[in-house]
Amino acid sequence: MNTAGGHIPVITKPRDDYTLILDEYEFYFENSTLKRIAILHNNGRDIKFISEITKRKPVEVLLALIHLANKGQITRPLAKLI
């Protein structure tokens, strides 16, 4: 499925031709948690440490950092972590 054109289909039932990815992760973050992730990252902490402090899975922290980078809310480069 290519959503580059802006059309995002809603799939309400499982289908053999699509795979839902990352379904085991939580994508909602309290704003205070996102702020804490940004502060910890900007102060040089790594994903594993941030994950332990925030009690979130490392993948969730990484996705939060990608979100924060996209919003211009982190000052330390993210690319070095990936």
C-alpha positions as CSV (number, residue, x, y, z in Angstrom):
1,M,0.0,0.0,0.0
2,N,1.5,3.3,-1.0
3,T,0.1,6.3,0.9
4,A,2.3,8.9,-0.7
5,G,-0.7,10.3,-2.6
6,G,-2.5,11.1,0.6
7,H,-5.1,8.3,0.4
8,I,-4.9,6.1,3.4
9,P,-7.4,3.2,3.2
10,V,-9.1,2.0,6.4
11,I,-8.8,-1.7,6.8
12,T,-11.4,-3.0,9.3
13,K,-10.8,-6.8,8.9
14,P,-7.5,-8.7,8.6
15,R,-6.5,-9.3,5.0
16,D,-3.9,-11.7,3.6
17,D,-2.5,-8.9,1.3
18,Y,-1.7,-6.5,4.2
19,T,0.4,-6.8,7.4
20,L,-0.2,-4.6,10.4
21,I,3.3,-3.7,11.7
22,L,4.3,-2.7,15.2
23,D,0.9,-3.7,16.6
24,E,2.5,-4.7,19.9
25,Y,3.7,-1.2,20.7
26,E,1.9,1.7,22.4
27,F,2.0,4.9,20.4
28,Y,0.3,7.3,22.8
29,F,2.5,9.3,25.1
30,E,1.7,11.8,27.8
31,N,3.1,15.1,26.9
32,S,5.1,15.1,30.1
33,T,6.7,11.8,29.0
34,L,7.6,13.2,25.6
35,K,9.2,16.2,27.2
36,R,11.1,14.0,29.6
37,I,12.4,11.9,26.7
38,A,13.5,15.0,24.8
39,I,15.3,16.3,27.9
40,L,17.0,13.0,28.6
41,H,18.1,12.6,25.0
42,N,19.3,16.2,24.7
43,N,21.4,15.6,27.9
44,G,23.2,12.6,26.2
45,R,21.2,9.7,27.6
46,D,20.8,6.6,25.3
47,I,17.6,4.9,24.3
48,K,18.1,2.0,26.8
49,F,18.5,4.4,29.7
50,I,15.5,6.5,28.6
51,S,13.5,3.3,28.2
52,E,14.2,2.2,31.7
53,I,13.4,5.6,33.2
54,T,10.2,6.1,31.3
55,K,9.2,2.4,31.6
56,R,8.6,2.3,27.8
57,K,10.0,-0.2,25.3
58,P,13.1,0.9,23.5
59,V,11.3,0.8,20.2
60,E,8.6,3.2,21.6
61,V,11.4,5.5,22.8
62,L,13.0,5.5,19.4
63,L,9.7,6.2,17.7
64,A,9.1,9.1,20.2
65,L,12.5,10.5,19.4
66,I,11.8,10.3,15.6
67,H,8.5,12.2,16.3
68,L,10.3,14.8,18.4
69,A,13.0,15.2,15.8
70,N,10.4,15.7,13.1
71,K,8.8,18.4,15.3
72,G,12.2,20.1,15.9
73,Q,12.1,19.4,19.7
74,I,15.4,17.7,20.1
75,T,18.8,19.4,19.8
76,R,21.1,16.4,19.9
77,P,21.4,14.5,16.5
78,L,19.2,11.5,16.3
79,A,21.0,9.9,13.3
80,K,23.9,8.8,15.5
81,L,21.6,6.6,17.5
82,I,20.2,4.6,14.6
